[in-house]
Structures are given as structure tokens and as C-alpha cells.
Amino acid sequence: MTGPFAAGQGAHGGPQSLGPCSPATLIEGSTFCISEPGGDILSGRPQGLFVRDTRVLSRWELTVDGKEPEPLTAEHAEPYAASFLARMPPRAGRADSTLLIVRRRYIGDGMREDITIRNTAARTVRCVIELAADADFADLFEVKGRSKPRTAASVHAADSALVITSGRRDRNQELVIDGDGDPVVTDGTLTWRLTVGGHAERTVSIEAVPVFDGVPMTLRYPRGKKIQRAIPAKRLRKWRRRGP
């Protein structure tokens, strides 16, 4: 396979394919993310997006037309980024799937994820993308089960953004999740209704921005900015140029 899912040499020398049962682990500075091989973060497991030793994202599950995508492969090209390729089950009357899902994830003081729906059929398709998210703001000891969990967080919509607020009284912690195209936000879910032309694709970009004591963190990879211009990407290119 060629393109963004070609086999490579490893995390620093080139793209590295993840095993079918291996968790996807990304790291950038004090931020790290652990997820399922297909990219989802499941509640009740030692997974999540961690910033400042706090799990600011404990659930991140994608469905298309109410169904889970079937993972195909994943690549961990850089320490801070991964790409997850999946397909949707075949539609009625078809032997093979005509919808591919590509999730490109970048972390650094929060997270950005670009979700691409690729239509390999000649006909235009309409689909509903739903992204369910939650945060428990647990610290590392709570995630490992060594201390009691904190008060439950609250979730509410603010225009087209999903805001999750910690129930702790001693610290102001929030996570703001916002995406392209003014998604509909209800009950911890962001929903997009997309029309994808034949042999075409559509992409939505989502940000998960932690807020500590009322101050939003600045993402290393904000929406609308080229990944290649981000500081971690420049730093990695410089490190690679120095090597043999």
C-alpha cells in the first residue's frame, strides 16, 4: 500500500504500523494519549488524553450512521501523531464497503483530530457522523485505581461546542470540544450530517482544548493551521536532519 499508510521504518525513521491489538500511545511534552488500536477512547479503561497529569478526555468514540467503523490499520509516524484507517460495513446490496474513514490525530497541550470520510463509489452518499466524548478529570492515581475518583463532571453545550466541567471545588478544570461546520451538540455528542460526492471526500477537524483555572491552553496543532508548521513538527525535522 502506498500513500499515508505505506509500511515504514519506525517512529523516528518513518511510519510505523501498529499491531491489531496494540494500544495507540502518543506523547508530546507533558501531554500523552492512550487509545484503542482503531482510535477510540473507551470509558472504564486506563485510556484517555492526559494533560498536566490529569485525564482531560476519558471517552472519544466515533460512529457513522450509528455504526462503529471496522479498523483496518493504523500508523504512528511521529511520537505526537497517528493515523487510523477504517471502513464502514457494506451497504445493503453491496459486496464491499464504499466508505473509508481516516482519523488523523495530533496531540500537544490538548488534541486535534481530522476525520475524513472517503467515498469510493460513483454515487453521492449522505452520512451522519457522531462523536461521543466525556472527561472525568482523574489524576494518574485515580486512573490506576489507587485512590477514590473525584466528583462527576458536568456536560453542556455552548453554541456549537461541547463543554465538560470538573465537579471538583478546589480547582477549575474544563475541556472545550469544538469542530468544523457547526455540529449539533447534545448529551455529550457532536453530530455532523455530511454529503460526500462520488469518488470524493469530506473532512471535519475537531479540537479538544483543556482549560485550567479559567485559562485555555494553546494547542500545538490548532485547526486551520498546517501541521508541518507546528513547533513539534519543526523540531522533529531538525532532529532527523542531524541523523545519518
N, C-alpha and C positions, 0 to 999 in steps of 0.2 A: 504494500500500500504506500502511495506517495502522499505528499502534502503534509498537513499538520499532524497526521497520525502515522508517519513513517517510523520504522524502527530506528533506534539511535544508540548512542554510546553511554548515556548516563546523565545524571542531573546537571553536571557541570560541563561535560563534553558534548552533550546533545540530548535529544529527547529520550526519555526512559519510559517504557511501557510498564504499567502496574499490573500485578497479578490479579486474577479474578476474585480472590478472597482477601487481598491485601488492603488495609485501610489507606486512604489517601491522606498524607500528612504534609502540610505546607508550613513554612516558617519565614518570617521576616522581622528581624529585630525582636521585640518583646511580644509580637503577635504570632500565634500559631493556630492552625485549623486541622481538625481530625474529622474525617467523614467516611461514609461507606465508599466502596470502590466505584460506585456509579455517581457519587457526588452528593447524595442526600445525607443530611444530619438527622439522626433519629433520636427521639426523646427516650430517656431512661437508659442511655448508654454513655460510656465515657468518651463522648464525641462533642464537638462544638467548635465555635470560634472563640478564642481566648485572647483578651487584651488586658494588660496590666494584671495578670494572674486571675482574671475574672472571666467566667464564661458568659459572654455577652450575646451569644446565639446558641441555643440548645436544640432548636428544631429548624430544619430547612428542607422541605420536601416538595418536589415538583411532580405535577400531574398534567397530562394533556388530554383533554376531553374526558376527564375523570379517571384516566388510566395511568399507571406508572410506566414510564419508558423502560424498555429492556436494555440493560447495559451491554455494550459491545466491547469497548476498550477505553483505556484512559492513558494519558501521558503526563508525566511530571518533568517538563522541560527545564524549569528553573525551580529553585527552592521555594519561591513565593507564588508559583503559578501552576495550574494544572488544567488539562482539557479532558472532558468526559464526553464520549460518543455513545449514543444510544439510538434505538429505533422504536417506533410505535408498532404494536401488533397490527397485522394486515387488516385492512378494512374488509367489510363484507363483500364477497365475490372476488377477492383478490388473493393470489397465492403468496405474495410477498408484500412487505411493507413499502410504502411510498413516502413515509415521513421519517426523517432523521432529526435527532436532537443533539445539538452540540452546546455544551456548557463550558465556558472558559472562565476560570476563577482566578482572582488576584487578591492577595491579602497584604496588609500593611496598615496598622492603626485602624483597622476595620476591614471591610471586604467589598469587592466589586465582582459581580458575576454577569457575563454576557450570555444570554440564552438565544440560540439561533434555531429556528425551525426551517428545515430544508425540504422542499417538495420535489421529489424526483419524478413525479407524474406530469403528464401534459396538461391535466385539468387543474383549474384553480380549486384550492381547498380552504375551508374555514375551520378554525380550531380555537379551543378555549384553553389558555394556559393558566394554571393555578399554582401559586407558590405559598405554601403554609409555613409560617415562621413563629418562633417563640423564643423567649430568653428567660433563664432562671437566675442569672447573675450570681451563680455559685462560685465560690473560690475553689482552688485546687484540692483542698482537704475535703470539701463537701462532695466534689465530683468523685473522689476516690472512696467516699463513704466513711471518712474518718471523723466527721463532725456532722451536726444536725443541719438540715437545709434551712435556708432563710425563708422569710415570709414570701408568699406567692406574688409574682409580678402581675401588673395590670396591663391590658392591651386596649388601645383605642385608635381610631382613625383621625388623622389630621389632614384634611383635603385629600390628596392622592397618596399620602404617606401613612405607613403603619408605625405607631409609636408604642414601644414597650417600656414600662416604667417599673423599676425595682420597688418592692414593698418595704425595703429597709428604711428606717427612720434616721439612722446615723450617717447615711451617705446618699447623695443624689446621683442615681445612675439610670441612664436611659439608653435605648437603641432606637434609632430612626431608620426605617427602611423605605426607600423611595425608588421609583423606577420610571422608565420612559413611558410616554403615551398615556399618562393619567390613568393608571389602573384603578379598578373598582376595589375598594378596601373594606372588608367586612370580617369580623370574627377571626382575626389573626391570619387572614388570607388576602393576597393580592391577586387580582384576576385581570387577564387581558383577553380580548376577543380579536383574533388576527385573521386576515385574509392573505393567503400566500399563493401567488400566481404559479402557473405551471413552470417547472424547471427553474424555480426561483426560491428565494429565502427571505425571512424576516428575522430581525434581531431586536431584542429588548435588553437594556442594560439596567442593572439594579445595584444600588448602593446600600450597605449596612453600616451606619455611622454611629459609633459609641459616643455617648455624652456623659462626661464625668463632672459632677458639681456644676452643671449648667453650661459647660464649655464643650462644644462638639470637637471631636478630633478631626484632623485633616488627613483624608485618605491619601495614601501613596499613589493610588490609581483611580482618580475621580472619573466619573462619567464624562464623555465628550473629549477626553484627553487621550493622546496616543500613548500606548503602553511603552513604546521604545524611548519616550522622553522622560519617563519616571526615573527618580534618583536611583532606586534599587536596580533597574534595568541598565542604566548607565554604569553603575558600579560593577555589575557583573560582566558587562562587555569589556571594561577596562581590565578586570582581573583575568579574563580569558585571553586578552591580547598579550599579557605578560607571560603566559604559559607557553610551553612548547607546542 
